[in-house]
Amino acid sequence: MIRTSVVSGNIFSLRLSTSVDFLIDAIAFVNRCWHMNFMTQNQAKKISKSDRTRAHILEAARLLFAERGYDGASIRDVAAHASIDPAMVIRYFRSKDELFAMAAVVDLHLPELRMIDRATIGETLIRRFLEIWEGPASGPGMTILLRSATSNDFAAEKLREVFASQVRPVVAAVGDPADAGRRAGLVSSQLLGLAMCRYLLRLPPVVALSHDEIIRNVGSALQRYVTEEDLS
């Protein structure tokens, strides 16, 4: 009987020890998870605060550059609009040129003209133009560049980069690649001229044009520029 009691006591003691160890391990695991989650949340808050500050500065820069152009908006102007110290603008963007370059990012997302019906190239391009300037996803990038490029060399160079990297390759895919520069230049002159008159100068007769009128008249010109086919 005594032996049995001793054995039972050992078994109870072993079970109690095992349970305690399990609880200790479980508590330690929960503490580690809580600590890791706490640290992750703190890091996320720090990152998001930095990102929010950067985005706030960039939003102010886009608004002012679009309204005044490169030369008309200073670092101090951007800082004042963002309610932040000018030193913070420099901290995040280092210079006015870098801030401008970020604010004026333009991705035209032009369609692959070789993949569509050749007879609809002009219409496709002008519809995309209207989406860029008036669509729900339109941004200030082109307005910033166009308003600034006439008086600022840096802005003009950024606009030339858009032409060289996004417009010319798309046009080159249709027709003779050796002649792509000339044809892309004609397309750009047509579209930039329309943008200047409709969105920046806001000439009343041009502003009054409906989308259908623009598509019908400008689309036919673009079709001729890209394909060099006389539609008359």
C-alpha angles and dihedrals in degrees: 000000000000091000091051091049091051092049091048089049091052091050091049091047091050092049092047091050092048091049092049091049090049092051092048091050091047093050091047090050092050091048092051091049092048092048093048091047091048092050092046092051091048091050091047090051091050092048094045091049090053091046091049092052092049092047092048091054092046092050091053091047093051092051095048096041090050091050100039108017127232097301095044097057122063131192088255091053091052092046092049092050090049091045091235137120114269089234089065091057090054090045092057101034105020095213144017090252092056091046090050092048091054094044093049099049108145128190109176095188089210115192122253098257094196089062097057135068106286091224092061099050096106094046091047092052096048092047089053089049091056091049091052093052104029108016125108091258095047116134136196096250098100093041090053094049096043094047092047102038095073093064107020126065094205092054091045090054091051089052091050088052090056089052094048098044102035113019104037097049091051092051092043089061088067119059128343111353090207089063095042095104094058094044093045089049091055091049091050094047090053095048098040090048090052091047092050093050098040104037108022108028090025095208104197098230091049094044088051093058113112121227090251091055092049093047092048098046105031093035092061091051092050090048090056094046095051100039099025088223116145106232096187 
